[in-house]
């Protein structure tokens, strides 16, 4: 089975597992445009407009036919790119199909979500020319990747494997510093019937940034299906485990020490008074 891969650099994997790569960004863009909906005919005028981002060369259709011919030769797979009337069609599957199939599953397991995420080999549609159509598709595929990552994290938390989500959450903080994609989705951290509460500190690595943010993951009691995972806004962070510390409200370490000293003085004074009496 031949697969066009769009979730990373655009290329093709043939039935033997060999990877075939387009020879130029123009031809990678043409292959991507044809493969957004495999099996559908894309008209030549659409390919011209898309591959050259609204500014096709003066040679027009002649240039398009030249690049399609070169692309067929570079990929070397008979019947992959078919001429249909005034357009072209790719007869292959796409790696996007596998990811979208996983997304459609109602109760996705952590293992299945991880399998779907393995389709990504980097930024989707890499190696193509600037193209409005592909930029919109890139944004959609980023959202698909985020959704699958979120569902994997939630499945792991529901399974009681909070430590397994730390790597994903730290990467998401770096990749989306101003977003709050993962929460809060239910009650605020520190409230509700939570058990096994874990806290993680997110600190900035940059000397110019000294803010400290909190990432809180809470796995709720076994009779609840709700899980909360909150990420505050942060940049250039690293995730480190920090045990939860509780302190009586309104009491600080210095205050506690002063209270202890005052109590000691009162006891010594009382003892002295008794000896004098």
C-alpha angles and dihedrals in degrees: 000000000000117000127193108211117214100158093089130355108359111254143128131249112205128211092273093053095254115144116229118196129200112243099229142019090253092057092042087055092049091050091048093049091050092047101049086090107016114211094026120113114240115202119237092239090056091051091049092050094044101042092049094036096240095318107087119183120266090250088062114174092016090061091047093052090049093054093044089052091049091047092053090050093047094050093042096200115133114228096011096115112034127190111229116181108300094345146051137245134199114221102203142084125258131226087232088069091064094050093047092048089057092048090055092059110105100211102030116189122223090246094052091046090051090050090053092048089053088071089075116090096174134304110359118250094014119172096037131120122257104284129164093214093053093044089058090048091050090054091050092049092049088055090048090052092048091049093052091046091051092049091049091052092048092049091051092049091049087053090053094250099127094150091061093065097056095090093050093046094049091051091049091053090054095043095043106029095163098041132095095197094147103049165174090291100160136001120354118270112275096029134091131037095315124164131184091024112192127188128199126190120221112202131181119249094201117096088221093057119066102161118124121211134191127230111193125191119186127184108200127220117295093255092059126076093198120109127182126206116172128187120185122207111283142150136207091008139164123201118230130175115249121180116234114260122201125197133178109265113263094014123114128186091251091047091051091051092049090050090051092050092050091051091050091052091050091051093048091049092050091049092050091049092053092051092049091050 
